[in-house]
Amino acid sequence: MNSIIRQRLFQQIVSLAKISGRNYNIPRRALLYVPGDDPKKISKSFTLDADCIALDCEDGVAINRKENARETIRSFLDKGKPTLSRDYDLGVRINSLETPYWQEDLKACLTAKFLPDTILVPKIETDETVRLFSDELGKYIATNQILNLIIYIESAKAFINLVDICKTTESLSKTGNFRPVCLVFGSDDFCANIGITRTEDANEVLYARQKLVLVAKAFHLQAIDMVYIKYKDLEGLKMQCQQGMRMGYTGKQVIHPGQVSVVQDAFLPSPSQIEWALGLLKSFEEHQKQGKGAFTYKGNMIDMPTMKQAENTAKLARLKTS
């Protein structure tokens, strides 16, 4: 299928997707980390095609540069979110709530002239950590302001408590100043926590990797896959992206600008997926006009979960035509 035909299919599926009337969250295929203490790298990140840019106060910043990172991020936020030709998510990753740095991180970005879209909170292990974050967040922003929340799961304890973490987050979000949007699998910290060495095929983290997707989808959250640390190996990166997408991941963490385009492309639907979704949504539209509810498509009875799969494909298809 040539690129012109594929683009037309994207256009058609985007048009048909409007029948659902849903308001989609922005996709986060590539979650790009940018050291918060490096103005040049921050400026460059806005020239890249990453769905989510995370200005980092945590692992990407040395301990003696934490204050500098806060000041630099604050200065960028004071100028306002740069306007680009595409939608994107601008976030700040604060330090773990187990450190003495996180409150100052939060204060710096939440007292800027313009708020970030998203706060990324690493190393959450219990629902009490979420409560602590929620309380602190409420000190700085008005009740009518809502930020996205991305939660990192990076230890055995976190996985044991994962469902409770998500239940509490969902409950607090109903009256709080945030809405949960993603779970992120922090594989390197997870491996260190349980004492294993990660290999190329990543079989040793298979259970954790799959559990995170399962719980994320149960709570209607996006799932962001692990970092591919061999940043120059783009073919290996592509293969791991495809593996993650087959598992149900919706995006991947990115540590180098050179990885962005591979990840962004890998998490787009294939031509066959587009055609399947296009036909399904068109069939749904026709049955709705006829006043029919349940219907079959290509020999299969269609239910709402199947419709949501088609709509998710349409959501990603929109990116190709924006």
Summary of the structure (lengths in Angstrom):
residues: 322
radius of gyration: 20.2
end to end distance: 20.3
largest distance: 66.3
contacts: 1019
relative contact order: 0.14
helix: 51%
strand: 15%
